[in-house]
Amino acid sequence: MSRRRISLRQELPLLVWLVVVWGALWQDFSPGNLLFGALLAVVVARMFYLPPVELSGRFNILYAVPFAVVFLWRVAAASFQVMYLAVARGPEVTNAVVAVPLRSHQDLMVTATGHVISLIPGSLVVEVDRSTSTLYLHGLNVEKPGGRGQTAPRSPGH
């Protein structure tokens, strides 16, 4: 079975990301190591089928910078909240798994959203229902269904 050839333009973000990961894993961003990582990335991308990641091409720095600032603020605030819950409330903290349906059905957006949420202390993506783009999140200090901003009902059959 032959597969459709992916253009270099479509494959470039994947190759760049693989090279960055290679450098981070080796903790060596020297030109020689990155060149070897680039060669390895091309070999991996050509030998193993990786579905193309279709980017919209609309990266906007005016949205990215405020997102990064708010995200870092939320990570810091959540760290202190988790510390308070662990020290002051201990075993009294109630946990819950909450279904959060996403508006986007694109795999890249669902994956990126899940990773960003998992980086925030006190939250974790337990499951992803790809057919409905629903993330199931484990959260700390959830009081009741519909309370504390948790308004998403569980989907039928789960």
C-alpha positions, 0 to 999 in steps of 0.5 A: 500500500503506497501512502501519499507523499507529504511535502517538506513544508507540511513536514517541517514543523514536525522535523524542527520539533524532533530536532528540538526534542533531540537537543533537549534529551541530550542537553546539548544544542551544539551545531553538530548534535543538532545536525545529527538530530536533523538527520535522524528526524528525517530518517524517522519521518521517512521510515515511520508513518506519522500523520501530517499535522495540518497547521493553519499558518495563523500563529499570532504573537499578539495572542501567544504572549498574553496566553503565556503570561496568563498560563504562567500566572495560573501555574504559579497560583495553582502551585500555591493552591495545591500546597495549601490544600495538602498542608491545611486540608489534607485528606478532606479534599474531594476529588472528581473526574469532570468531562469537558467537551471541547469546541474544536475537533482537530487532533492538534488542538485537543492534544495541545489543550490536554497537555496545557491542562496537565501542566497545571498543578492539581489537574490531570487528563485521565482520558480523551474521547476523540470521537466527541473531543471530550477531555476527562479531567481529574481535579482537586477540591471539586465540591459538587457537580456544576460547582466551582466552574465545573458545569460540563456533564458526563457524556452518555455511556461513560 
